[in-house]
Amino acid sequence: MTTFELPTYVDVEAAAKRIAGVAHRTPVQTSRTLNEMIGTEVFLKCENFQRMGAFKFRGAFNALSKFSPEQRKAGVVAFSSGNHAQGIALSAKILGIPATIVMPHDAPAAKVAATKGYGANVVIYDRYTEDREAIGRRLAEEQGLTLIPPYDHPDILAGQGTAAKELFEDVGPLDYLFVPLGGGGLLSGTALSTRALAPQCVLYGVEPEAGNDGQQSFRKGEIVHIDTPKTIADGAQTQHLGNYTFGIIKRDVNDILTAPDAELVSTMKFYATRMKMIVEPTGCLGLAAALSMKDALKGKRVGIIISGGNIDLERFCALAAA
Ligand SMILES: *Cc1c(COP(=O)(O)O)cnc(C)c1O
């Protein structure tokens, strides 16, 4: 078995310095209605207001900032149809690094356009007959590009941990913190900040109910792989956690919870109507889980990370009307 060193809070602090003045220090919102609903104080860290609309900019910019001059010249490659692609494309544009993004043929036209809009070279592949990781690796080898994966990378997860660092700095220690979970970059980075700044805080990852591979892995003590889950939470449709992310999650997280799609929709409507915020379904995981266990949260200080707000208006309306 290969051994590898897990990043620490020192890496999150270094990431915070690299992204300072480039990433937004996003606001922490509160809602009296919400506090009354749960009988507690709730603090919402709004990464839906981050650049490109999700926390993924933090990890991407941190990773690309660490490139050597040779790596910068040759460029970066990433495979993703979602927020990671846009985070890499925007970071590369800011840093003057050529970017190649491998996207599926059926990726939403708006996402392809946004990625191209940041100046990235988009390579389309067939989701059903081709393997995106193999394409990414081939491009990396042939053209000397550096491949940056969406979550299982020390610089990515350290960058994602800066959101929770800001949250604790702004509001002080919390009793509970709820964090959306896909491949675990956000949750593992958050865990590093939590154990450093609020060691007693109960930290939960929250997955879509249809894709609870993280919960299974956490309980079994080893990484469990599943088929791509059917859920509206497209940012958390991952099939498995990573070696780095699971190494930190199993050590530092208290438990993994799940939320059904119907509760993501009702939470999305709550954010829109009561707080005037557009939050994508994956970004609703944290509050959906907190609302379903509100009796346990009475009188506590509760943090929620809203991970992103990227959803087509048509899709938002369709989900809200259903
Ligand atoms: C990527 C993403 C997640 C999941 O993050 P991981 O680091 O893969 O766990 C959650 N919410 C949004 C909006 C995302 O884009």
Ligand as a Chemical Component Dictionary entry (heavy atoms), coordinates in Angstrom:
data_LIG
# 
_chem_comp.id                   LIG 
_chem_comp.type                 NON-POLYMER 
_chem_comp.pdbx_formal_charge   0 
_chem_comp.three_letter_code    LIG 
# 
loop_
_chem_comp_atom.comp_id 
_chem_comp_atom.atom_id 
_chem_comp_atom.alt_atom_id 
_chem_comp_atom.type_symbol 
_chem_comp_atom.charge 
_chem_comp_atom.model_Cartn_x 
_chem_comp_atom.model_Cartn_y 
_chem_comp_atom.model_Cartn_z 
_chem_comp_atom.pdbx_ordinal 
LIG C1 C1 C 0 -18.548 20.147 -6.069 1  
LIG C2 C2 C 0 -19.695 20.601 -5.292 2  
LIG C3 C3 C 0 -20.068 19.963 -4.080 3  
LIG C4 C4 C 0 -19.349 18.761 -3.552 4  
LIG O1 O1 O 0 -18.006 19.040 -3.251 5  
LIG P1 P1 P 0 -16.940 17.894 -3.023 6  
LIG O2 O2 O 0 -15.678 18.600 -2.746 7  
LIG O3 O3 O 0 -16.880 17.074 -4.285 8  
LIG O4 O4 O 0 -17.434 17.065 -1.899 9  
LIG C5 C5 C 0 -21.122 20.492 -3.356 10 
LIG N1 N1 N 0 -21.821 21.564 -3.807 11 
LIG C6 C6 C 0 -21.504 22.179 -4.961 12 
LIG C7 C7 C 0 -22.314 23.355 -5.380 13 
LIG C8 C8 C 0 -20.428 21.731 -5.742 14 
LIG O5 O5 O 0 -20.130 22.353 -6.896 15 
# 
loop_
_chem_comp_bond.comp_id 
_chem_comp_bond.atom_id_1 
_chem_comp_bond.atom_id_2 
_chem_comp_bond.value_order 
_chem_comp_bond.pdbx_ordinal 
LIG C1 C2 SING 1  
LIG C2 C3 SING 2  
LIG C2 C8 DOUB 3  
LIG C3 C4 SING 4  
LIG C3 C5 DOUB 5  
LIG C4 O1 SING 6  
LIG O1 P1 SING 7  
LIG P1 O2 DOUB 8  
LIG P1 O3 SING 9  
LIG P1 O4 SING 10 
LIG C5 N1 SING 11 
LIG N1 C6 DOUB 12 
LIG C6 C7 SING 13 
LIG C6 C8 SING 14 
LIG C8 O5 SING 15 
# 
